[in-house]
């Protein structure tokens, strides 16, 4: 095993980051959070069905095709970044060269082509989604892999991720406000130009923050000394990492409810509550504002208790909120806002805690393999996040078609409205309850992580002495 000669002799509790470093890292997540994290889950299925006039079943198929491509490109980019060696590091070159393609391809998602054939239209949007998804992976996977490199401190990682999620949630919040109060009111209901404007504005805004992260962060040189294991060997260590499987499960099971609610909210708010497209953005604004306000509480709970305990508390409250959706009468706008605000604690927890727990399990991998391979883990993490969105959007479309949904109708049939409400309430609640069971048995505590770090420090010191 190659020696990691320059490994520092620090304990996990000596690696504090300045707020400037945290902010510079966090701002790079603006595009990921607003685009794939907010705009696509909340609006893209509605855009495909009601604006581009693609049938719900074919809309879901076009997104499913993109998810099949995800299964290839996410782990591949992770493996490539583990093996990249440049003067800028392993991860940052991807931010430098991927920023502009990322912004441009996001804007391309929102063009409605003059295609009459439903099959060709489905194929077109599948190709556009694959193109954007490739650019997203080239930026998002190396960005994700930077988190464990910036600090080895168990609690400081939670703080770093909280900064990141403040940008993530705050960016989505401002986007919802911008769309609801500025862009959508400029256009008639259902105007394709409104969505193209959203895509163009977002794509333009996404680029500069990625450059800021590239310029303002640094990677650990000692992690580049040892070569990463070959892909098959690295994958074997990933699959053997039991704590990582727990964080993966929590991430998927807590993000899918976010994506389900986001995908169905436009339909629920427009057809059950009776809101316009612009008004429904204001409800999204309320959810994200509440999540932003709850971030300090989530951070406090994670540092006061264990990360998994904080996750269980916040997620249990979210289950109750999801079930309460069934109690909202038709046309009850005020109650819709109340439930939206009450969801904030759970949404905030889903943003922060699985992402804060994932870096901790990388030290378990290093203990097993003797190598650092953040990239392949980031590849799988990004894949799971996108798989969540893709699965939800590809499943919801056919379910809407099965319920009798009619595109751009003035009102929907009672059976369709009932399907929308039950899908929004029951399915997320079941997934969240499963995520609580997974979190309950998660094995990495603050003390356990400190023990792993101490053992790694001892090993690095021995390697350094022998070199």
ABEGO torsion letter per residue (X at the ends): XBBBAABBBBBAAABBBBAAAAAAAAAAAAAAAABAAAAAAAAAAAAAAAAAGBBAAAAAAAAAAAAAAAAAAAAAAAAAAAABBBAAEAAAAAAAAAAAAAAAAAAAAABBBBBABAAAAAAAAAAAAAAAAAAAAAAAAAAAAAAAAABABAAAAAAAAAAAAAAAAAAAAAAAAAAAAAAAAABBBGBAAAAAAAAAAAAAAAAAAAAAAAAABBBBAAAAABBBBBAAAAAAAAAABAAAAAAAAAAAAAAAAAAAAAAAAAAAAAAAAGBBAAAAAAAAAAAAAAAAAAAAAAAAAAAABBAAAAAAAAAAAAAAAAAAAAABBBGBAAAAAAAAAAAAAAAAAAAAAAAAAAAAAAAAAAAAAGBBBAAAAAAAAAAAAAAAAAAAAAAAAAAAAAAGBBBGBABBBAAAAAAAAAAAAAAAAAAAAAAAAAAAABABBAAAAAAAAAAAAAAAAAAAAAX
